[in-house]
Amino acid sequence: MAEKIKVTLPEGIEKQCKKGSTILEILGGGKEPGEPLLAIVDGEFEELSKRIYDDVHIIPVNIKSQLGVRTYVRSLTFLLIRAVKDIYQGARITIEHSLGKGLYGEIHYNRSITEKDIGLIKKRMVELANKDEPIEKLKMNKQEAIKIFESYGMKDKLRLFKHIDMDYINLYKCGYLYDYFYGPMVPSTGYLKMFDLKYYKPGFILMYPDDESPYEIPGFKDLPKLARVFKETENWARIMDVADVGALNDKVDTGEIKDIILVAEGFHEKKIANIADKIYENKNKIKIVLIAGPSSSGKTTFSRRLSIQLRVLGLKPHPISLDNYFVDRKFTPKNDKGEYDFESIYALDIELFNKHLINLLKGEEIELPRFNFITGKREWTGKKYRMDDDSILVIEGIHGLNEMLTGSVQRENKYKIYVSALTQLNIDDHNRIPTTDVRILRRIVRDNMYRGRSAEATILTWPQVRAGEELNIFPYQEEADIMFNSTLVYEMSVLKKHAEPLLKQIKKESRAYLEAKRLIIFLSYFKDTKEDIIPNTSIIREFIGGSCFES
């Protein structure tokens, strides 16, 4: 009689299973939307193909969670790569960045890819999904893996593996094709039937379900301004030969990282100076600069550096803090959980704020309020302000791009800037770095350094932060007159030594553990670099310390 093990499922359900069964055999289910894509086994995420030999607790994970979404998208990317290779031998596929609820990528071939080509690739993806081909995980000697990718001509993989200090590497195989991915995958292509593939010159958009709409494909919303910023950053990284982590690590090894740091900082300074020039060219009209962006984008340092550039041009920038225009606590709106919603635009006294703007633009003097966060009430301290001909207001806040905030002011009198960390650096051609990973790592380091918060606390509150961004910031980003990309191509090599020890403090029992583990794995690809050469005006200094703008 086969030896049995005890498996405990959610809600205390227990099963007796054959020792050595796969998680898929234990959980059962099919490949329809909502079925498990992977599982959490005794606190660690595991693929459904994993065999179990001891008593365990298993929690199924489907696409209704971020962990499930990442697994689905990663596997779907492999399906896309396989389909392209089936049709266009020798083609190189690059997965670039997210765009409009999808992934943007490009196919590099001996001719330009057309809309017809994308249609053929989509058709092949459907065929492969219907064939339900296995996606196998193989533990392979590193030298054997290198030989495979040498035969494929994948220089990005070879650069990456050169810096991975392991004798064995996990590869994935679908049919004849091997590839490397740094996270779990589904067991077969039959799980990947929900997707869409659209032509987006010169590449494609890969659409997929997510945790908010797990049973349908969200509609694609074009974001041309955002796409242009990504493309500009991509071109810059290619020119500097730092398009992927392996190339960046090469620069660390050779010492060229110093030049990369200086050039990246110089690029930022030039962009900020150009923005100031645009404002100055229209100084007779533009009287208000509005700066908005998601959490940990470096808005504070950006606004300070922009103000310096405006002063160089002879203007007199004056900061206005939206925090001082909060309504009294008792009037603050609440969310569906009954908690104060401080990120709602209605948490601000929009009427008073617009009245002050109108009076200032008329040349009148106003008394500036101050919000007392302890009492939850507005105070008047007698501090007054009046604009003159060279004055310009600089307003930083999450609602800066929303016309409701400054509805009383004509559009021509406002200049809107969207600031975000839009990394174009990827681990390799097929493993992208989400922009949210850059921001959460920035925030983990800053929260610990300046607010005494643990990495665990930051991770646990991050979903609420992201929800607020989806509601209050991202819908308005294309309203910006200009976008500023605050990412620095070298910053992960600096953030690593600050973030890694904080993440390793998170215990396995914590709800933040799996996310911490994912980020630790992600950071392991980067080599450390010294930070002494980073100027004290750098945006990254806002997070790691040493900024000259610290009060």
N, C-alpha and C positions, 0 to 999 in steps of 0.2 A: 504494500500500500504506500502511495506517494506521501512523503512527509508534508505536513501542513504548516502554514504560518497564519498569524492573526493580523488582519488589516482593520484598522479603525478609521472610519470615514466620518465626514461632518455629521453633527447631531448625534454622535455616539454610536452610530451604526457600525456593527462589527461583522466581518466576513472571515470565513476560513478558506484560505486559498492554497493552491499547490505551491510549494517552495520553488522558487525560480521562475514564477510567472512574471510576465511583463506587466507594467502599470496598465497598459491598454487592455490586457486580458482581465485584469482585476476590476477595472472600472466599467468595462463593456462600452456600450454606446456606439454611435456611428460617426459619420463625417459631416453631418449636417450642421448649419450654423447653431451655435449655442452648446455644441458638444465639447468635451475637454480637448484642449490642444497640448497641454502638458500638465504637470502636477507638482504640488509642494509636498515633499516627502520628509517627514521629521524636520521641517523648517528649511529645507533646501529645495530649490527648483530642480526638477528632473524631467527628462523627455519620456514620452509614453513608451518608448522602446526599452527603457531601463528595466532590468530584471531584479526582482525583490527576493531576498533570501532570509530575511529576519522579520520579526514582528515590527510593524510600522504604523504611523498615522499618515494618511494620504488625504490631501485636499485637491480636488480637481480644479483646474484653471481653464476658463474659456475666454472668448474674445471680449467679455464684458469687463475685463480688467486690463490695465496697462501692460502687465506682464504677458497676457494673452495676445494683445494687439502686437506687441513687439515680436513675439514668436511668429505670428501669422505673416507680418510684413517681411520679416527676415526670410521666411520660407518662400513667400511669394516672389521675392527678389531672385531667389535661386531658380524658381520656375521660369521667370522671365529670361534669365541668363541662359538657361538650357534651351529655351525656345529660339532665342537669337542665334545661338551656336548651331542649332539644327539647320537653320535656313541660310545663315551668312557665316560660313567658315572663315576664321581669321579675324572676325570682328571683335572689337574691344568695347565692353560695356562699362560705363561709369554711372554710379548712383550718386547724384550730386547733393541734393538738399530737398527739404519739404517745400511745397508750394500749393496753396489753395486746397488743403485737406488731402493732398496726394504727394507723391515723390516725383521729383524731376530728375531725369537722367538723359544720357546721350549715348548714341551708338556710333563708334568711330570705325568707318569702313572705307573702302577704296572709292566711294562716291557718297554724295549726300543722301541721307535717308528721307524718304517721302512719306506722306500720309498713307499711301498704298502699302508701303513696307510695314508700317505700324499695324495696319489691318491684318497682314499676313502673320505677323508675330503674335497678335492677339488670338487669331484662329489656332495657331500652333499651341499656345498656352492652354486653350480650352481642350484641345485634343489630349495633351499630356495630363491635364487634370482628370479627364474622363478615363484615361487609361490607368490611373491610380498607381503610378510607378513609385517604388520605394525610394525614400530618402534615407540613406544609410549613414550612420556615424562610424568612422573608422579611426582607431588610434594608430598613428603611423610614425615611423622613425622620421625625425626631422630631415635627415639627408634624403630620404626617399621622397618626402613631400617637396623638397627643393627641386629635385629632378623633374617631378611632375610639372611644377610651375615654370621651370626652365623650358620644358617642351612646349608649354602654352605661350611662352614669351611674356609672362606676367611679371614685369619688373617691379610693380608695386608690392606684390606678395614677397618677392625675393628681398626687397629692401626691408620689409617688415620682419621677416623671419630672421634676418641677420642680427636683429636686436632682441629676439626672444630667446631667453636663456633656459631652454627646455630641450631634452633629448627626444621627446615625443610630442606630436601635435595632433589634435583632433581635426580630421577633414570630413567633409560630407560628400557623398556620391549619389548622383541621380543619373541612372543609365550609365553612359560612358564618361560623364563629366564629373570631375573632382573640383571642389572649391573649399574655401576656408571662411567660416563665420564665427564670430565671437560670442554667440549665444545659442540657446536651444532652438530646435527645429521641430516641425511636425513629422510624423513617421512616413508620410507618403503624399504624393501630389493630389490625391483625391480629397484632401482637406481644403484645397485652395480653389474652390469653384466660384467664390464671390470676389470679383475684381473687375476693373475696367482699365483699358489702355488707350490713351488719347495722344494724338500727334500734337506736339507743342514745339514749334520750330525753335532751334534745329534738332530737338530731341523728342522726349515723350513725357507724359504724366501717367504714373501708375496709381490708380485709385483703389481703395480697399475699405472695408467696414472698420469701424472703431468702437471703443467702449461706449460712446454716446449713441451710435446707430449701428448696433451689432448685426442687424439683419438686413441692412441695405447699404448701398454705396452712396456716400454723400455727393451732392452735386459739386462739380468743379467751379470754383470762383477764381477767375483770372486776377492776378495781382502784378500788373506789369512793372510798377515802380519797384516793388520788392524783388522781382526777377532780375531787374537791371542791376540792383545793388549786389545781388549774389553773383551775377556774371562778372561784374567789375572786380569783385574780390577773388573770384576764381582765376581771372586773367592775371591778376597781380601775383597770386600764389604760384601760378605756373611760371611766370617770368622769374620769380625769386627761387624757383625750384624747391618749393615747400608745399606741394599739393597734397602730400599724405604724411602720415606719422613716420614712416620709415625714412623719408627724405628729411624730415625735421630732426630725427635722431642722428642722421648722418652729419647734419650741421653742428649738433652738440658735440659729436665725437671729434670733428675737425677744428672746432673753435670758431667756425664761421657764424655760430649763433649770435655772436656779438654784433656782427654786421646786420644780421636779420632783425635783431632787436632795435638797433638804431634806425634802420630803414623803415620798419613798421611804425615806430614812433614818429619819424619824419613824415610818413604818409598821413598819419592822423593829423598832425599839425597843419599840413598843407590843406587837407580837406576842411578843417575847422576854419582856417584863414579864408578859404574860398567861400564858405558859407557867410562869413562876416562881410566879405566883399559884396556878395549878392544883396545882403541887407543894406549895406551902405549905399549901393547904387540906387536904391529906392527909399532912401532915408526920409524923403519928403512925404512918403505915403506910409511906410512901415513904422508903426509906433509900439507894436507889441510883438514879442517873440514868444511863441508857445512851444514848450519842449515836453514831449511825452514818449513813453516807451515802457516795456514790461520790466518786472523786477530784476535788479542786478544788471542793468544795461549800462551803468556808468553815467546816468543822466546828470548826477551832481557834478562830477568832474568835468563832463562835457560843457555844462552851462557855465562853469567857472572859466574854462579855457576860452569859450566863445566870448564871454564878457571881456576877457583880456584883449582879444583880437578886435572887438568893437571899440574898446578904449584906445587901442593903437590908431584906429581910424578917426579918432576925435569924437566918438559918441560917448554918451554917459549912461551905460546900462544900470538899471535899478532892479534888483530881485524882488519879486512879490511871492510870498509863500501862501499857497492855497490852504495849507494847514490852519492858518489863522482865520479862515473864512468858514470853518465848520459851524453848523448850527448848534445851539445848545443841546447837550446830551439828550434831554428829554424829547427833543424833536427829531432825533436821528432815526432814520427808517430801519426796519428790522428785516432780516431774511426769513425764509420759510422755516427756519429752526427757532425763530424767536430771538435771535441774537442781533446785536447792533451791526448794521452793514455800513462800515465806515468807508467802503470803496464805492458805494453808490454815489452818483452825481448829486442825488438829493440829500446827501449828508452835508453838502455845502450850501451856504446861503447865496444862491445864484443871483437873487435880486439885489442884495447889497453889493456883491462883487461887481456886477454890471453897472450899478449906479456909480461906484467908485471909478470904474474905467471911463465912463462917459465924462465924469467931472474932471478927471485927470487930462483927458484928451482935449477938453475945453480950456485947459490951462488953470483950472481951479485947484485949490489946496484941499487935501483930504486928511482925515485922521485915520491912521492905520490901526486896525484891530489886532489883538493878540488873544489867541485861544489858550485858556488854562486847561491843560489835559488832566489835571488833578481834580479840579472842581467840575469840569465838564461845561464850563461857561465862557462866553466871550468877555474880554476885558478891554477897557479903553485906557491907554497909558499916556495919552497926550502926544505921542509920536506922530508927526505930520510930514507930508510929502507933497511937492508940486513939481510937475515936469516943465522943462524949458525946451527950446527948439532942438537941442542936441540930445535930449533924453529919450531913452527907449526902455520899455518894461520887458523884463525877462521872467517868464512865468513857467515854472516846472511842476508837472503833476500828471497823474494818470489820465485826466480828462482833457488834456490840452488840445487834442485833435477833434474833440466833440464840439460842434458848433453851438450846442446848447449852453456851454460854459461861457462863451463870449458872444452870445447872440445879438447884443446891443451894438456891437462894433462891426463896422463894414469890413468885408473880407479883405479888401485891398489894404487895409491898415494892419493886417495880421500876417505874420510869417510863421508857418507851422513846421516843426522839425520832429521827425520820428527817429528815435535812437534805439537801437537794439544790437545785441551781440550775435551776428549772423555768420557763424563760422563756415568757411568753405574747406577747411582742413578736414580730411577724412582719414580713417584708419588705413584703408586701401580703396581700390576702385569699387568694391562691392559692399564695404562696411562703412556707412556714413556716421558722422558724429552729429546727433541732434543738437540744435541750438539751445534747447532747454537744458541739456547736460552741462554746457558751458555756464549757463546762468545759475543753476542750482549749486554747482561747485563754487562759483564766486560767492554766492550767498552763504553757503556753509562756512566758508573761511571768514567772511566779514561778520556774520552773526556771532561767531565764537570770539573773534578778536575784539569787537566793539560792543557787543551786547551780552556777552557771557552766555550765549545760548549753545546748547549741544548740537552736534550734527543730527542726532536723533530728532530733536524738537524741530529743526529746520525741515527735515525730510517729511515729518508727519504733517506739517502745516502747508507744505508745498502744493498739494492738490487744491487747497482753497485759494492759494495765490494764483495758480493757473486758471482756476474757474473765473476769478475776478478779471484776469487779463482777457480771457475769451469774451467776456461780456463788455468790458469797458475800454479796451485798448485795440485789440486786433481788428474789430469791425471798422475802425476809423483810420487805419494805418495808411491807406491809399489816399486819404485826404491831405496828407502832408505835402508841403511844397518841396521838401527835400528829405532824404533819408540819410542818416549817418550810421555806418556800421562800426560799432565800438569794439568788435573782436580784435584781438592781437594774435597773430598766427603762432606766436611762441608761448602764449600764456599757460597752456596746460603743463608745460615743462616747469613752470614756476608754481602753479597752483598745487601740483601733485604733492610736494613735500609739506604743504600746509594742510591739505585736505585729507590725505591718506591716514595720518595718525588719528584724526578725529573720527573718520569712518570706521576704523578698526576698533574703536571703543564701544561700538554698538553691539549689544549682546544678541545671541541667536533667538532669544525669546521675544525680542522687540518686533513690533509691526514694521519698523523701519529697516530691519536686518537685510531683507532680500534686495531692497534698493541700494543699501550701502554696499552689499557684496557686488552688485552689478557695477557700481561706480568704481569700486576698488579694482575689479578686473579691467575696466576701461582705462583707468589711470596707469595700470601696470605696463601698458604699451609705450608710455612716454619715459624718456630719460630726463633726469633732473638737470636743470641749468641754474647757474648762479644769478642772483637778482641785483647784484651791486651796480651793474651798468644801467639798470632801468631808471630813467629820470624820475624825479619826484613829482612831475606833472602828469605822469602816465595814468591812464584810466585804471590800469591794474593795481596801482597804488591805493586806490579807493578801497580795495578788498584785502590786500596783503599788508597794508600799512606803509608808512613813510611818505605819504602824500603831503605836499606843501599846502594843500587846501584844507587840511584838518584843522578844525577850530579848537 
